[in-house]
Amino acid sequence: MTQTAAVQTDHVHSTASQGFSLQVDAYEQGRPSYPLEGLQYALKELGLEDGAQRKVVDLAAGTGKLTRLLVQYPGLDVVAVEPNEAMIGGFKKVLSDVPIIHGAAQQLPFDDNSVDAIFVGQGFHWFAHEAALAEIHRVLRPGAGLALLWNREDDSVPWAAELLQIFEPLSRGIPQYWTGDWVRVWEGDYARRHFDVPDQDPRSRSTFFRHSIRVTRHQAWQRILSRSYVAPLAPEKQADVKAQVDAVLERHSGRFIAPHAGADASQELAEVPLKLEVFIARKRG
């Protein structure tokens, strides 16, 4: 029997709920988009590049960084799902004509076998457990797939690694992509029975794409401030983190260039190196 799950959003991690509510504007200003090469790879792997009509869900859509790319592809009927009301408000400011539903990964408001693909940008680590995976499996059509995408500063570049060392340790004990803990759900029996993940190393299904974004010093800080575990810090602790970030940026100030003659320091731009991971899994059957 086909069922439609009732919307329930009390499964959201408290840090995500609080942090993302506090810094919606910082999220929108500081979070990068996704390189087209990586997105096109995901579309091809999921069989979505032919322009045929498909229902696609952007799960944990945030302010729509990934959604605004997906809606540009012919044939994709894109629906966003987001559990945070503040983020939904930010989403509607930039994508007022795209439907967005208040919902969570553990209880999706879609019928069984009704979705052709699910994309998750920057969010799967928050719900990397069997309950969410079972719900994703329920709504996907047989043979349909899931694409997980994450941007992170490229830690093979020394100055980017310096930045990471300032703020990522603040996330200890909080689900985060960089720890790699999200892979564990793909190593479990449920995932291996219901999705086409490799028997030995699930992450061998990942493909990486290096790219970069151009940011001002202010935007570089906004990207850090938008992190769920930095946003709720006490003002004095945030100021301490910002001072450390500013010190790194100052040490590497030669990377910042003025976009035009006469521009002041607030307009100087630098290329921040990023690495995108794309993980693909298809529903069996």
ChimeraX attribute file (.defattr): number of C-alpha atoms within 10 A of each C-alpha:
attribute: neighborCount
match mode: 1-to-1
recipient: residues
	/A:1	4
	/A:2	11
	/A:3	12
	/A:4	12
	/A:5	15
	/A:6	11
	/A:7	17
	/A:8	16
	/A:9	16
	/A:10	13
	/A:11	16
	/A:12	18
	/A:13	12
	/A:14	12
	/A:15	19
	/A:16	21
	/A:17	18
	/A:18	17
	/A:19	19
	/A:20	25
	/A:21	20
	/A:22	18
	/A:23	21
	/A:24	21
	/A:25	18
	/A:26	19
	/A:27	26
	/A:28	21
	/A:29	17
	/A:30	21
	/A:31	21
	/A:32	18
	/A:33	17
	/A:34	22
	/A:35	18
	/A:36	11
	/A:37	11
	/A:38	18
	/A:39	19
	/A:40	15
	/A:41	16
	/A:42	23
	/A:43	18
	/A:44	11
	/A:45	16
	/A:46	20
	/A:47	17
	/A:48	22
	/A:49	16
	/A:50	11
	/A:51	11
	/A:52	11
	/A:53	12
	/A:54	17
	/A:55	17
	/A:56	25
	/A:57	25
	/A:58	23
	/A:59	29
	/A:60	27
	/A:61	27
	/A:62	28
	/A:63	25
	/A:64	28
	/A:65	21
	/A:66	23
	/A:67	25
	/A:68	17
	/A:69	14
	/A:70	21
	/A:71	16
	/A:72	10
	/A:73	16
	/A:74	14
	/A:75	16
	/A:76	20
	/A:77	16
	/A:78	21
	/A:79	19
	/A:80	25
	/A:81	23
	/A:82	23
	/A:83	24
	/A:84	21
	/A:85	16
	/A:86	19
	/A:87	25
	/A:88	24
	/A:89	16
	/A:90	18
	/A:91	25
	/A:92	15
	/A:93	12
	/A:94	14
	/A:95	18
	/A:96	11
	/A:97	8
	/A:98	16
	/A:99	13
	/A:100	22
	/A:101	17
	/A:102	17
	/A:103	24
	/A:104	23
	/A:105	26
	/A:106	22
	/A:107	20
	/A:108	24
	/A:109	20
	/A:110	20
	/A:111	16
	/A:112	19
	/A:113	17
	/A:114	17
	/A:115	21
	/A:116	23
	/A:117	27
	/A:118	22
	/A:119	25
	/A:120	22
	/A:121	22
	/A:122	22
	/A:123	20
	/A:124	23
	/A:125	21
	/A:126	20
	/A:127	20
	/A:128	18
	/A:129	18
	/A:130	17
	/A:131	14
	/A:132	20
	/A:133	20
	/A:134	16
	/A:135	19
	/A:136	25
	/A:137	23
	/A:138	20
	/A:139	24
	/A:140	26
	/A:141	20
	/A:142	16
	/A:143	17
	/A:144	23
	/A:145	27
	/A:146	24
	/A:147	22
	/A:148	20
	/A:149	24
	/A:150	20
	/A:151	23
	/A:152	17
	/A:153	19
	/A:154	19
	/A:155	16
	/A:156	11
	/A:157	12
	/A:158	10
	/A:159	18
	/A:160	18
	/A:161	14
	/A:162	15
	/A:163	20
	/A:164	17
	/A:165	12
	/A:166	15
	/A:167	18
	/A:168	16
	/A:169	9
	/A:170	13
	/A:171	16
	/A:172	10
	/A:173	8
	/A:174	16
	/A:175	20
	/A:176	19
	/A:177	17
	/A:178	12
	/A:179	14
	/A:180	11
	/A:181	12
	/A:182	18
	/A:183	16
	/A:184	14
	/A:185	19
	/A:186	23
	/A:187	17
	/A:188	13
	/A:189	10
	/A:190	14
	/A:191	23
	/A:192	16
	/A:193	11
	/A:194	16
	/A:195	21
	/A:196	19
	/A:197	21
	/A:198	15
	/A:199	10
	/A:200	8
	/A:201	11
	/A:202	20
	/A:203	18
	/A:204	11
	/A:205	13
	/A:206	15
	/A:207	15
	/A:208	14
	/A:209	17
	/A:210	16
	/A:211	18
	/A:212	19
	/A:213	16
	/A:214	15
	/A:215	21
	/A:216	20
	/A:217	20
	/A:218	15
	/A:219	18
	/A:220	22
	/A:221	19
	/A:222	22
	/A:223	17
	/A:224	24
	/A:225	25
	/A:226	24
	/A:227	22
	/A:228	23
	/A:229	21
	/A:230	21
	/A:231	24
	/A:232	20
	/A:233	15
	/A:234	9
	/A:235	10
	/A:236	9
	/A:237	12
	/A:238	15
	/A:239	12
	/A:240	11
	/A:241	20
	/A:242	18
	/A:243	12
	/A:244	16
	/A:245	21
	/A:246	18
	/A:247	13
	/A:248	16
	/A:249	21
	/A:250	13
	/A:251	11
	/A:252	12
	/A:253	15
	/A:254	9
	/A:255	13
	/A:256	19
	/A:257	16
	/A:258	15
	/A:259	12
	/A:260	9
	/A:261	7
	/A:262	8
	/A:263	11
	/A:264	10
	/A:265	12
	/A:266	11
	/A:267	17
	/A:268	19
	/A:269	21
	/A:270	22
	/A:271	14
	/A:272	18
	/A:273	19
	/A:274	23
	/A:275	19
	/A:276	22
	/A:277	19
	/A:278	22
	/A:279	19
	/A:280	24
	/A:281	23
	/A:282	21
	/A:283	21
	/A:284	18
	/A:285	10
